[in-house]
Amino acid sequence: MTGGRPGRARRVRPPRLTLTREMVLSAGLVALVAVLLSGVTAWYTARGNAEAQERDRLGRQATVLSRLPRLSGLLVEGEQLIAGANGVRVAVLGPSGTLTGPAAPAVSNAQRDGLLARRPLSATGTLDGEEVIVEGRVFRAGGVVLTKSTAEVDEAAARIRRNLLLPSLAGLAGAGLAGFFLARRLARPLVRAAGVAGRLADGERGVAARLGDEERGGAAPFRRGGGDGEAEAVPGGAPGPGTGPGPVEVAELSRALAVLDGALARSEARQREFLLSISHEIRTPLTSVWGYAEALADGVIPAERVPETGRLLTAEARRLDRFLGDLLDLARLEADEFRLDPADTGLASLVAEAGEVWRERCARHGVEFRLEVPADTGPGPVRTDGFRVRQLADCLLENALRITPAGCPVVLALGPGPDGRGARIEVRDGGPGLTEEDVAVAFERGALHRRYRGERPVGSGLGLAIAHRLAARLGGTLTARGHGPEGGAVFTLTLG
């Protein structure tokens, strides 16, 4: 027996129409209703229009004949029909008030009195048992009355109605075609946008930029950035409100998708960069732990230095644990930045601790390490995150050690900040230094890596970019100079 509630049949949803078909059907329905309403209105007003036209024609004829009493008399005497056999009968009103002619029986006494009072007549009467429309006009001493059968008016209305049939069908077909093409034109960017949204949900990036490019025929609002896939905003590239073909809402939707695409790409790139940064930063304490462990295993550390080595290993293990905590925070909170825990920090002890670790590492590479910390005039406590300051210093020292040849120095220096406030940490090396062009792009991710790859030892291209961003998060500044006292580059971190 399968799961589910017994006795309840599963509801099957009917297949849904596509947006284009739904808009075409809606436009066709609107056109049909409009044509039907117009046709019904014209159908019911055809009789009134035909009667109004006939009354207007009879009224003009009566006005002309009332000014020609002799011609009117001749028509009456010969019992002629005006304008040939057109169904119009005439009656002439004499000065004495007598009404003579075939149309006279259709005029009542009250209507005749109105004509004598020089009021035009427009009414309906009966002539030879048939309903007729009556129009009379008076001029000076006499007047003329004309009648026409309402049956002929009905025939004229029928002709009008028949003549409306073909234009109504043509209007319905034209409205249907116009609705079809308009619906396709409106639905095309919406269908494309729905496809782009689905591809974004599937993890594809850059598709909204291509959508905006297709609609505008211009540059895409976002382009893929460096090797890690970060999206970069192109100034003026994203479609603004109302730009591009189609309604404003469609352009706004395209712009929103492009912005969403770029935001997703940037967010994912920042998370990837954060993971790369953590991986990059873990190497430093891991290398120290590895080096000390090998030294202990090989027995090269004197017995009196074993406790000190144990303390260093413990400190580096704590740093590893902190980095693993960052990864856990990222997993739990979906953060993409380093967490800060500011406190009053004595940088002298922090720099001295870093010096102990880096002295050993530099010695293994044949590089001279020097630590410069003022004995009495060092900076006081600084409100900052000591763990992140150490992380930043390790990043700069690793970069310096990589490019410093054996026998040349690497210097870690601590001093007061500008005007004696805060603190200043310098990392100097005896490497090849930097050109002015290098200094301008030193903190751009991967810039120096791409420039010197194959010429000198390079890392992943992330270290200096991480350090610069971390310095900004700490509320400090990180600057670079191409050459210092040791001949190589100088990186200065200012805090407080």
N, C-alpha and C positions, 0 to 999 in steps of 0.2 A: 504494500500500500504506500503510495507516494505521499509526500508531505503536503501541507496546505490544509485549509479548512474544508471539511466535507460539505457538499451541497452547494457550494458557491462556485459558479462557473467563472472562469477567468474572462475578464472583459478584454476584448480585442479592439484596440483603437483603429478606427478607419485610417487608411493612408492619407497623409496630409498633402495638400497641394503645395507646389513650389511657389515661391514669391511671385515669379513672373506670371504663372498661370492665374494665381489668385488676383493679381492686379489687373490682368487682361479681363478676367471674368467680371471683376468689380467695375472696370471701366465700361465694358460692354453692357452690364446691367444698368449702370447710370445713364448711358446713352439711350438704351431701350426705354427706360422710364421717361427720360426727357422727351424723346420723340413721341411716345404714346401720349404723354400729357399735352404736348403741343398739338398732336393730331386730334385728340379728343376736344381740346379747346377750339381748334379751327373747325372741327366738324359741327359743334354746336353753335358756333358763331357764323357759320356759312349762310344760314337762312337770314339772320339779321343783316349781314353784310349785303347779301343779294337784294333784300328789300330796301336797304338804305341807298344802294346804288340806283335802283329803279326809281325810288322816290326823288332822288336828286335829278335823274334824267327827266322825269315827268315835270318836276318843278321848273327846270330850265326851259323846257318846251312850252309850258303854260305861260311863263313870263314873256317869252317871245310872242306867242299867239295873242296874249292879252293886249299887246301893243299894236296888233294888226287885226282889228275887228272885222274888216271886210273879208280877209282870208279865212278867219274863223267862221264867218257866216257861210262862205262857200263850202267849207268842209262839212258844216252841219247840213246844209241843204243837200249836198250830194251824198250824205252819209258815208263820207270817205274816212279812211284810217290814216292817221298821221304817219309819215315816213313809210308808207306802204303797208303791207299786211304784217304789222308788228303787234297786233293785239291791243292797241291803244284806242280808246273811244273818247270823244270830245263832247262837251256841253258848253254853250255860250250864255253868259249872264248879261242880259240887256240892261239899259239904264233904268227901265221901269221895274227891275227886279225879277223879271221872268227868266227862267232857265230853260233853254231849248237845246235839243241834241240827244244822241243816243245815251250819253252818260248822265243825263239829268236825273233819272230815277235813283241813282246811287247817292244823291245829295239830299240830306234832310233839310227841313225848314230852318232849324237852328244853324246848320252849317251855311245855308244860303244867306241868313241874316248876318253871319260873321263876314261873309264875302262882301255884302253890301256895306258893312262897316269898314271895308278895306283891310280886313285881316286875312292873311294867307291861310289856305285850308290844307291840312295834311291829316288824313284820317283813313278809316277802313269802312267799306260799305258793301252793299249787296246789289248786284245788277244781273237781271235775268236768272235769279236763283244761284248766282255764283258770287263768291266773295272776291272783292276787288280792292285795290288800294286807290285812294282818291287824293289828287293834288290839284289845288285851285289857286289862281293868282288873279288879282284885280288891278286894273290900271285906269285911272280917271273914271270914265262913266261906265265901263264894262269890265267883264272878266271872262276867264276861260277855266274850265274844269276838265281834267284828263283822268282817265281810269285805266287800270290794267289788272287782269286776272291774277289772283295770288297763285293760281296753278302754274302760270308761267314763271312767277318768282320762285316757286318750289323747283321747277325744272332748272332754273339758273343756279339755285343753291346746290342741286344734285351735280350739275356740271362742275361747280367749284370743288365739291367734295371729291369727285373723281379725279380732278386735276391735282388734288392734294396727295393722292395716294402715291404716285411715282416720286415726287420730291421727298415725301416722308420716308419711303424705302431707301432712296438715295442718301438722305440724311442719316438714317440708321446705319447703313453700310459705311458711310464716311466716318461717322462717329466711332463705329466699331474698329475700323482700321486705324483711325487716329489714336483711339484708346490703346490698341494693341502696340503700336510703335512707341507711344508715350510710356506705357507700362514697361516695355522692354528697356527703354532708355533709363527710366528711373530705377528699375530693378537690377540692371546690370552692375552698377557699382555696389549696390547693397549685397547682391549675391557674391560678388568678388570679396567684399569686406567680410561676409560671413565665412567664406573659405579661408581668408587670412586669419580670422579669429580662431578657427579650428586648427590651423597650422601652428599658430602661436601656442595654443593649448597643448599641442603635441610636442612642443619644445623647439620648433624651428624658429630661427630669428632672422631678421632682415627682410622678411616678406612684406611687412607693411611699408617699408621704404620703397620697395619695388612697386607696390600698389600706388603710392603717391606719385612715383615717377611716371607710371603709365598714364595716370589720370591727368597729370599736368604737362607731360612731355618734357620735364626738366630734370634737375638733379634730385636725387633721393634725399629725404630729410635727414636720414641717418646712414652712416657708413660704418662698416666694421673697423675696429681700431687695430691695435697691435696684435702681436702673435697670440695673446691670451684671449682674444675674441671680444674685447670690450668695445661697446658701441660708442661712437663719438658724435656729438651733436654738430651738425653743419650749420653755421649761422645763416639764417634766412632760408634754409632748405625746407623746413617743415611747413606744410600748407597752412596759411592763416585762415581766419574765419571768412567764409564766402569766397575763397579762392578756388580756382579750378572749375571744370565744367559741372553742370548740374546744380541742383538746389543747394542752399547754404548748409542744410542739415547733412547732406551727403559729404560735402567738403569737411564739415566738422567731424563726421564719423571717420573719414580718412585721416584727418589730423590726429584724432584721439588714438586711432590704432597705431599710427606712426610713433606718437609719444609713448604709448604703452609698449610698443616693440622696443624702442630705445631704452625705456626704463627697465624692462625685463632684462635686456642684454647687459645694461650697466650693472644691475643688481647681481646678476649671475656672475658677471666678470669680477665684481668686487668680492663675492664669496670665494670664487676660484683664487683670486689674488690673496685673500686672507689665508686660505689653506696653503697656498704656495709660501706665503710669508711665514706661517707657523712651521712648515717643513724646513724652510731656510733657517729660521731661528733655532730650531731644535738641534741643528747640526753642531752649534757652538758648544753648549754644555755636554752634548753627547760625545763630541770629540775629546773634551777635557776628561770626562769620566773614562772613556776608552784609554786615553793616554796614561792616566794615573793607574788604572787597573793593570795595564800592561807593565808599567814600571814596578808596581807591587808584585806582580807575578814573576817578573824577571829578577827581583831582589835588588834593584839598583837604587832604591830609596833607603837611606840609612835608617836605623831603628829609631833614632831620636826624632826623625821627621815623619814617622808613621802617623802619630796623632794629628799632626798638622795636615797631612795628606788626607786623613779620614775626614777632617772638618771640611776641606775643600770638596771632597767627593760628596759629602752631605749637602753642601751648598748648591753644587751643580745639580744634584738629584732633585732638590727643592725647585730649582728653576725648571727642570724638565717637567715636574709635576704641575707647575704653574702653567706651562704651555699646554699640557694635556687638559688642564682645567679650561683654558680658552677654547679648545676644541669641543669640550663637553658643553660649554656655554653656547657655542655656535649651534650644536645639535639641538639643545633644549630651547633656546630663545631665537634661533635663526638670525643671530647677530652677524654682522659682517665688519665689525671694528673691534679693536683691542679695548678691553675693559680697563678703566683707570681707578686706582685706589689712592687718591692723594693723601699725603700726611707730611708732617715736618720731618725732613730727611737730612741727615748729615752726609754730605757728599764725599767728605774726606775718607771716611771708613769705606764707603761704597767703592770709590776709586781705588783705594788700597787693596780691597778684596779682589777687584777685577785685575789689578796689577799682578797679584800672586798667580792667578790662572794664566794670564797672557805671558808672563815671564817664562813659564815652563813651555808654553806652546812655541813662542818665538825661539827659545833655545833649541828645540827639536829641529827647527828649520835653519839654524845658524844665523838667526837675525838677532841683533842687539835690541833689548827692550829697556826703555828708560821710563821711570815714573817720576813726574814732577808735581809734588804737592807741597805748598808752602807750610813751613813748620808752625809759624805763629800767626800769620795774617791770612789764613785760609778763610773761605766764605763760611758764614754761619749756616744754620739749618735753612733749607729751602722747602717751601710747600710744593711737593710734587710726588709722583709715584716712583719710588726708588727702583722697583723692579723694572719698570719701563725705561728708566734712565740707564740702568745696567744693560738692558736689551739693546738700546740705541748705541751705547758705547761698544758693546761686543760687535754689533754690526759694522761700525766704523773701523774697529781694530781688525776684524777679519778681512775687510776690504784692503786695509793697509798692508797686512801681512802677506796677502796674496801677491801684491805687485812689488814688494820690497825684496831685492836680491839679498843673498847671504852676505853677511858682513856689514850691512847697512842698518841704520836704526829705525825703530818704531817707537814713538813717544806718546805717552798718555799724560796730559797735563791738566791740572785743576787750578783755577784762580778765581778771583772775584769778577763779577760782571761789570759792565760799563757803569761808570760813576760809583763804583763800589757797591752796587746793589746786585743781589742775586748771585749767580755763579756762572762760570765759564769753563767748559770742558773742551780741550783740544786734542785732536788725534793728528799727529804729524808722521810722515814716513820719509824714507830715503829712496823712494822709487822714482820713476820717470817724470812724475808731476803731470799737470794738466795744462792744456792750452786754453786761451781765452774762449775759444769755441767749445771746448770740453766743459769749462766751468758753466757756460750758459745752459747746457743741457744735462749737467751732472746728475740732477735729481729726477730726470725723466726716465720712466721705466724702460730699461733695455737700451737706452741711447748709447752709453759707453760700451755696453756689451756688443752691440752691432758694429760700433766704430772700430773696436780694437780686437775683435775676435780673430784669432789666427796670428796676431802680432805680439800679444802679451797675455799672461794668465788672466782669465776673466771668470766671473762666477755666473750665476743665473740671470744677472741683470736686474734683480729685484732689491738688492741690499740697500743701495742709496735711496731708492724711491721709498722703501719702507721706513728708513731712518728719517727722511724728510717729513713724511706724513705723521710719523710718531712724534716728532718734535713739535709739529703744529698742534697735535692733540694735547701735548703736555703744556701748551701755552708758551713755548719757547720758539727759538729760531735756529735753523741750521744753515750755515753758510760754507762756501768752499772758496779756497784760493789755489791758484795753480802751482805755486812754489813757496816753500817755507825755509826755515834755517837749515833743515836737513837735506834740502834739495828737492824733496818731493811735495806732494799735495798736503794741504792743511784743511781740516774740517773742524769747524767751531760750533759747539752747541751752547747757546745762551739761555739760561733759565732765570725766572724771577724778575 
